[in-house]
Structures are given as structure tokens and as C-alpha cells.
Amino acid sequence: MSTIEIMAAKALSKSYRSFTALHPADLSIARGEILGLVGKNGAGKTTLLKLITGQALTDAGELKLFSATTAQGLRQARQRIGAIVETPCFYRDMTALQNLEYYRIQRGIPGKEAPQNALLEVGLEQTGAKKFKDFSLGMKQRLGLALALMNHPDFLVLDEPLNGLDPVGIVEIRELLLKLNREKHITMLISCHVLAELQHLATTYAFIDEGKIVKKMTAKQLEEACSPFLRLVADEEARAVVVLERQIKGISFSVQPDKSIHIFNMHGRADEIVRVLADHSISVHGLESKRSSLEDYFLTLIGGSSK
């Protein structure tokens, strides 16, 4: 079964005067995916989302949305997108329903029932006369999501939808997004600067740093990259890896800059490793079980370091 692309960017770039906000970037999203776009603040996440949603013009490159590539085709395709890019502007002294009705009229969304249905979808149908200024942060995030859902989108583009939420709020929004993906088959592109917040949500990840897409990988590949490993410190590390490779079938390892050896598929077999090296007169100075956190992996990927 062939994969259907919802969005594909090829060499997409954007500069503001002398500052390059997005270097030529390639990125694609298949139908049904939840792609987590991960990067530090200022890495270029919002710029990319603005180019996709038409809130900024591209300098170069090609953007394809639902197979459309022409200016007119992209305008039509964007009617199938629901988006929250940066903070949505709502009127402080209006209710949730009044705010959504204002935007429904402004955007020409048909159906007077659309605002109420969107509120029902995000769990805000009982807010009644409560004004936006009295909403909690979680309620404000939900209202932004309701706004993005009013046009019944096939593709959601969300800029930091979990930002500032407490742990309960993060779980609530995450479960809501998963429900929309599973039940309505909505494809999603979600930006976030905290990788751990996406680990129970994203099916695919793209990492961005200093305006460059540095890696794209599936959730399974990320999980494998962060799986437990044994950190080995031994004499003659070059000879040690040769011995291990010859004596232990299928062993997977990498030699680190500090000359330690990370062994990825031998968890629970530390005694065997020590015995094999001792049989070849190689002294072991340290062998411990470790696991890379998602944050550690991200920092290693972009060339940073954790404290």
C-alpha cells in the first residue's frame, strides 16, 4: 500500500534581511502521521509552520500540500488545514462561543453549529458565560484547538500546544490529540521544544537546529536510540572491540570520543563480556548499565551537552 503525502517541502528556505531563519529544508508528512517537530526556542520551528500555513512567503524551494504546488492550489489546499501558530488572539471579554462565532464569520466557515461543535470536541461546551480572561491556561489552549478544528481539517499544524501546561493539562491535550488522530484520522504537525512532552504522542520526529532539519526518524527508531546500553571502559579499546566482535556473535557497539565502548544489545550479559576480555588479557576498568534520556539524545544530535 503506497504512502499518501499530506505535505512535502523541498529545499524550503526563509530569510529576514541578513538572518537565515530556515535553511533549505526537506520534510514530508504522510497521511495519518503525528510528526513532532523538535527544536530549541529560536531553532526555526515557527518559521517553518508559517511557510506551510501561508502566514509567511517562502524565499526558495517547493511546497506541496495535498498534491497542490501552484499558488492557487496551495490556497485551496490550506482550507483543509487547521492551525495554531504562535498565540491565537481572542477577545478577553467574550465567551468561548462568542470568540469562535467571530472567527467563523471572519473566515467564512459555513454552518452556525460549527463553534458549538468545536467546543464540544475539546471539552469546553460547559463554559457558558465565562469570559476568556477568566480561563485557565489549559482552557485557553483548548479554545485555540477548537478554533483550529472549526473548519473540519484533514491536517492540523500546532505550534507548542503543550507549552506552559501543568502535567495534568499536558495529558489532557495529548489524549485529545490522539483521539482526533485515531477517530478522525487527522494528520498532525506539532512543534515542541521539550522532546519528552511528545514521546507518548508523535509517530515520527523531525529535529531542527539553527534553521536546519538535522534528522527525521520514527518513534520506534528514537526508542531504539534511547534503549539501555552497557558502557565499557577497558584497556586497548581498539583491540577490545575486535575481540568482542569476533567472540560474541551479533554484538552491536560504538566507540565514543572518550574511548569508552557503548554496547547496545547485550543488556544482562555483562559477565560474559568481562570473561571474554579477561580470556584475552584485556583489563576492564568499568562496566555499567546506562540509558540515554530523550533530552540527552536531542542534545547529542544538535551538538549540545546536558548538565
Disulfide bonds with the S-S distance in Angstrom:
none
